Amino acid sequence: MESPSPSPLAHALVAGTTGEWAITSIRPVVGASLPRAPRLQFLQGQAPMQQNPVWVLHGVTSNVRYMTEHEQHAVARVQAGLGRPEATCAALIPIRKSPEWWALAQDQRREIMQEQSRHFSIGMEYLPAIARRLIHCRDHGGEFDFLTWFEYAPEHEDAFEHLVGRLRETHEWSYVDREVDVRLSR
């Protein structure tokens, strides 16, 4: 489920020795992992970056894709914002989809995501406890197509695991050819 996002805004997720978020684990789900690092900075807009990062993932928030107007309004009514004080747990899940996925027409991708895999309706079950930001990076030459960022309170950790597990079981996920699961806390 892609939540409505603000106007296009550049993002950099920078792993290294500094940052608000402690990286508690980095686990490859499909394909190669990312190198280990102790901390992560989630930078929005033009923010200073640390010296000598271990890795940097760039992207941009963009227009909403694959959602109807009704779905966008439904999400907007209940989606919590990022940065809530109680949301001290986070997950960064960079994803790359296969060439077969990108060869499909947009309506075919929507059919798989929403009608077959129920991506939107599954995600709605976990709002507002789990906040999400989808960052697009396919057209920016990065190694991933999407960077999915989630924030939630510790008492919602089981719900987050359930959400991710359900999404990974869908037909849509058969098109994922690289996925890394990065868990964080602050």
URMO-V114722 format. One record per residue. RES is the residue in one letter. PHI is phi in whole degrees, -180 to 180 (NA if undefined). PSI is psi in radians with two decimals (none if undefined). Layout:
res = (RES & RES)
phi = (PHI & PHI)
psi = (PSI & PSI)
This chain:
res = (M & E & S & P & S & P & S & P & L & A & H & A & L & V & A & G & T & T & G & E & W & A & I & T & S & I & R & P & V & V & G & A & S & L & P & R & A & P & R & L & Q & F & L & Q & G & Q & A & P & M & Q & Q & N & P & V & W & V & L & H & G & V & T & S & N & V & R & Y & M & T & E & H & E & Q & H & A & V & A & R & V & Q & A & G & L & G & R & P & E & A & T & C & A & A & L & I & P & I & R & K & S & P & E & W & W & A & L & A & Q & D & Q & R & R & E & I & M & Q & E & Q & S & R & H & F & S & I & G & M & E & Y & L & P & A & I & A & R & R & L & I & H & C & R & D & H & G & G & E & F & D & F & L & T & W & F & E & Y & A & P & E & H & E & D & A & F & E & H & L & V & G & R & L & R & E & T & H & E & W & S & Y & V & D & R & E & V & D & V & R & L & S & R)
phi = (NA & -102 & -85 & -58 & -120 & -67 & -49 & -49 & -145 & -72 & -133 & -136 & -108 & -117 & -96 & 179 & -100 & -129 & 140 & -65 & -103 & -85 & -84 & -93 & -163 & -134 & -132 & -73 & -100 & -138 & 80 & -72 & -86 & -110 & -64 & -68 & -155 & -83 & -138 & -139 & -103 & -107 & -100 & -120 & 73 & -93 & -117 & -67 & -107 & -64 & -76 & 52 & -67 & -74 & -156 & -136 & -116 & -111 & -171 & -144 & -72 & -147 & -66 & -72 & -121 & 70 & -111 & -79 & -60 & -59 & -65 & -60 & -66 & -62 & -66 & -59 & -69 & -124 & -66 & -83 & -83 & -79 & 84 & -63 & -56 & -76 & -86 & -96 & -114 & -147 & -140 & -113 & -125 & -74 & -134 & -124 & -99 & -71 & -58 & -61 & -62 & -73 & -78 & -73 & -71 & -56 & -67 & -69 & -65 & -61 & -57 & -67 & -67 & -97 & -80 & -84 & -93 & 59 & -53 & -63 & -68 & -64 & -60 & -60 & -65 & -108 & -93 & -91 & -58 & -114 & -92 & -140 & -130 & -103 & -115 & -90 & -141 & -56 & -88 & -112 & 75 & -82 & -85 & -126 & -91 & -139 & -118 & -102 & -117 & -123 & -131 & -161 & -78 & -54 & -70 & -105 & -62 & -63 & -64 & -63 & -60 & -64 & -57 & -63 & -61 & -64 & -65 & -69 & -88 & -82 & -59 & -54 & -70 & -67 & -93 & -80 & -113 & -155 & -152 & -124 & -111 & -111 & -108 & -140 & -147 & -136)
psi = (2.23 & 2.12 & 2.65 & 2.46 & 2.81 & -3.14 & 2.70 & 2.30 & 2.30 & 2.53 & 2.60 & 2.25 & 2.00 & 2.02 & 2.37 & -2.41 & -0.15 & 2.85 & 2.72 & -0.53 & 2.28 & 2.28 & 2.05 & -0.44 & 2.65 & 2.06 & 2.18 & 2.34 & -0.82 & 2.22 & -2.83 & 2.63 & -3.02 & 2.67 & 2.62 & 2.55 & 2.68 & -0.50 & 2.87 & 2.36 & 2.31 & 1.75 & 2.34 & 2.32 & -2.61 & 1.55 & 2.62 & 2.48 & 2.57 & 2.77 & 2.49 & 1.01 & 2.72 & -0.76 & 2.73 & 2.30 & 2.20 & 2.61 & -3.00 & 2.46 & 2.62 & -2.98 & 2.65 & 2.38 & 2.68 & 0.02 & 2.51 & 2.93 & -0.74 & -0.77 & -0.72 & -0.77 & -0.67 & -0.76 & -0.79 & -0.56 & -0.50 & -0.22 & 2.25 & 2.70 & 2.89 & 2.80 & 0.19 & 2.37 & -0.62 & -0.27 & 1.39 & 0.04 & 2.55 & 2.82 & 2.37 & 2.09 & 1.63 & 2.41 & 2.45 & 2.31 & 2.75 & 2.81 & -0.55 & -0.68 & -0.84 & -0.28 & -0.31 & 2.63 & 2.74 & -0.71 & -0.55 & -0.69 & -0.71 & -0.77 & -0.80 & -0.81 & -0.86 & -0.85 & -0.75 & -0.83 & -0.26 & 0.62 & -0.86 & -0.90 & -0.60 & -0.85 & -0.67 & -0.51 & -0.32 & 0.12 & 2.56 & 0.08 & -0.65 & 2.04 & 2.59 & 2.52 & 2.23 & 2.19 & 2.19 & 2.37 & 0.03 & -0.74 & 0.17 & 0.22 & 0.26 & 3.11 & -0.11 & 2.83 & -0.62 & 2.57 & 2.02 & 2.20 & 2.21 & 2.50 & 2.46 & 2.78 & 2.69 & -0.59 & -0.15 & 0.21 & -0.76 & -0.69 & -0.70 & -0.77 & -0.70 & -0.79 & -0.91 & -0.71 & -0.76 & -0.75 & -0.67 & -0.28 & -0.08 & 2.84 & -0.65 & -0.70 & -0.24 & -0.24 & -0.05 & 2.16 & -0.03 & 2.30 & 2.32 & 2.42 & 1.92 & 2.12 & 2.52 & 2.82 & 2.76 & none)
